[in-house]
């Protein structure tokens, strides 16, 4: 058996993709895009010989850094089915269609510039047709059922607590008369986070591929983070400022809305105008409400007590570009939730252009910001940023609230591994910058005696 790291290795946090090859089958776990500026995005290509004969693809969850390269499989003529949970299937369809639309729009803008410069036009990374073809091949599997996905390989999906439908994947591989169990953690969520159930405990594995996004630190406790959030909101509202939140439209947007509903119901602050400025976040919220069976007990009880819509009467959905543009003419106080979460594209850039240079503006960063992204530059204290070819002064107050992260911190990562440690699996730390994954590896060795491996991008691991 061989496993090749085709993404999220060697210190990369995005582009998750792992090719598992046995004597009878070839299966790809995740197929995400690299994000974080031109250097990372240049990695968005496959070595064609690695994936042309796939038997199946398995997807841990719907975020683009785990699904964004799926349409390339169609482009390359790879006919493999794609297995995931039901909620992941629905959200992946939404996310991939949105991504294809964004790429087509960006390519049109680029080609207008190229035409004026006398250059030949370029094609988008993936086409609408490629996207629709791969969506047609998505197959939903239930949680906690060991089902065949390729010759000699069964897969089981376990709750990961990261986003709606997210999963850890356990592969049971039969080869040479033996059964080996591989576990891919996917992205793990923090225990006790709102909306979703906690990650499920796994106990048996011969090898574990584990994410390490926050392997070197813990987030602030959620209660403290919410108090800080309320304080920032109160200050901004009193000063009639605008609150801009770059929001991952699937997961983080729904989390922030649920917290706002709770704040208003508890009368922590009087309701004020909120704009959900993202067609995809609006659609994703509908999918979330379709899958209430995946909610944790706290949110289930909150909704049972009273419909959330009664607490969110000041929430306005902004599906069209005209709706988004109109926000610029509305005075504060207000809150704008807009994508993209790492500020590398989307409507949040327009709101930054019109508001970053105003001292009364507050920007609340509620998710991970990859190296090379505009969001990372703001977090790191940039005094000026470039948006749409224009230099914009950063006079707004930038707040980083890591306690809202959908990723497990070091303590929860150790907790997840603690249930697998007695099986003494080979451990491969992935999906993290080198500092965090080394820190987590050292902790695991200290506590459990397991020596971690740190695979590089394109490294092939042979069992």
CORMO-V529161 format. One line per field, one symbol per residue. phi: phi as a letter, one per 30 degrees, with the letter a starting at -180 (. if undefined). Layout:
# CORMO-V529161
phi = ???
This chain:
# CORMO-V529161
phi = .bbcdclhbijdcbieabccbcdbabbcciaccdbkjdddddddacdeddbdbdcabccdadeedbbdceddddedidcddbcaddddedddedddddddddddddddddddddddcicddccdebcdddddddddcdbdcddibdbdbaeibcbbcbecicaeidbcccccccahicccccccdicccddiddicdddddcbbacbbcbdbecdcacdeeeeddddddddddeddddchccccbdbddcjdedddddddddddddidadebdbcccaeddddddddeddcddcdddddedddddaededdbdcdcdbdcddedddddccdddabbcbdcdcicaiddddddecbddcdddbccdcadcdeiddedddddjecabcbhibdcdccddccccdddedcddeeddddddedceedhddcbcbhaddddddddeddddddcidddcbdcdidcccc
